[in-house]
Amino acid sequence: MTEVPVDAVPCRLCATLVARDATVCPSCGAKEPWVPDEPSINPRVIRLAMWGGGIVLVGLLLFVSGLMMFGPRAEEGERDHRPPGTASEVHGSR
């Protein structure tokens, strides 16, 4: 019988069992015949990037909505959100 090493993984191309420390598959010649299970980037960095991106996205949405409500293209009458009587009283008392 053929002896299979305990630390063997299937090749990513031909599925032949190869040792974990092999740099080339003996069957198909693929370089780096297996992909490690652990992620190549620290999960903490990924989580930080996702939170940072979410915060930036929310900030941009708030900025754009503020521009739409109070920006230069808003009509003059829409900028003052006080009741109509209050705005004239404040300007007249100065």
C-alpha positions as CSV (number, residue, x, y, z in Angstrom):
1,M,0.0,0.0,0.0
2,T,1.0,3.6,-0.6
3,E,1.8,5.4,2.6
4,V,0.2,8.8,2.9
5,P,2.0,11.4,5.0
6,V,0.0,12.6,8.0
7,D,0.6,16.2,7.1
8,A,-0.7,15.9,3.5
9,V,-3.1,18.2,1.8
10,P,-4.7,18.0,-1.7
11,C,-3.2,20.0,-4.5
12,R,-5.3,23.0,-5.6
13,L,-5.1,22.0,-9.2
14,C,-5.1,18.2,-9.5
15,A,-6.2,17.2,-6.0
16,T,-3.3,14.8,-5.5
17,L,-2.1,14.6,-1.9
18,V,1.1,16.6,-1.3
19,A,3.1,17.4,1.8
20,R,2.4,20.8,3.4
21,D,6.1,21.8,3.0
22,A,6.1,21.0,-0.7
23,T,6.8,23.9,-3.0
24,V,5.8,22.1,-6.2
25,C,3.2,19.4,-6.8
26,P,4.9,16.1,-7.9
27,S,1.9,15.2,-10.1
28,C,1.0,18.4,-12.0
29,G,4.0,20.7,-11.3
30,A,1.9,23.5,-9.8
31,K,3.9,26.0,-7.7
32,E,2.6,26.4,-4.2
33,P,0.2,23.4,-4.5
34,W,-1.9,24.3,-1.5
35,V,-3.4,27.4,0.0
36,P,-3.1,27.8,3.8
37,D,-6.4,27.9,5.7
38,E,-5.5,31.0,7.8
39,P,-6.1,34.4,6.3
40,S,-3.1,36.3,4.9
41,I,-4.2,39.5,6.6
42,N,-4.8,39.9,10.3
43,P,-8.6,39.7,11.0
44,R,-8.2,42.7,13.4
45,V,-6.9,44.8,10.5
46,I,-9.9,43.7,8.3
47,R,-12.4,44.6,11.1
48,L,-10.8,48.0,11.6
49,A,-10.9,48.7,7.9
50,M,-14.6,47.7,7.7
51,W,-15.5,49.9,10.7
52,G,-13.5,52.8,9.3
53,G,-15.1,52.5,5.9
54,G,-18.5,52.4,7.5
55,I,-17.8,55.6,9.5
56,V,-16.5,57.4,6.5
57,L,-19.6,56.3,4.4
58,V,-22.0,57.6,7.1
59,G,-20.1,60.9,7.3
60,L,-20.2,61.3,3.6
61,L,-24.0,60.6,3.5
62,L,-24.6,63.1,6.3
63,F,-22.5,65.7,4.4
64,V,-24.3,65.2,1.1
65,S,-27.7,65.3,2.8
66,G,-26.7,68.6,4.5
67,L,-25.6,70.0,1.2
68,M,-28.9,69.0,-0.4
69,M,-30.9,70.6,2.5
70,F,-28.9,73.8,3.2
71,G,-26.6,74.1,0.2
72,P,-26.3,76.8,-2.4
73,R,-29.0,75.3,-4.6
74,A,-31.6,75.3,-1.8
75,E,-34.2,78.0,-2.3
76,E,-33.9,81.1,-0.1
77,G,-37.2,80.5,1.6
78,E,-36.2,77.0,2.7
79,R,-33.1,78.0,4.6
80,D,-34.9,79.5,7.5
81,H,-36.8,76.8,9.4
82,R,-38.3,79.1,12.0
83,P,-42.0,79.8,11.9
84,P,-42.8,82.8,9.5
85,G,-43.7,85.2,12.3
86,T,-40.6,84.5,14.4
87,A,-38.1,85.3,11.6
88,S,-39.4,88.8,11.0
89,E,-39.7,89.6,14.7
90,V,-36.0,88.7,15.3
91,H,-34.8,90.8,12.4
92,G,-37.0,93.8,13.3
93,S,-35.8,93.9,16.9
94,R,-32.2,94.6,16.1
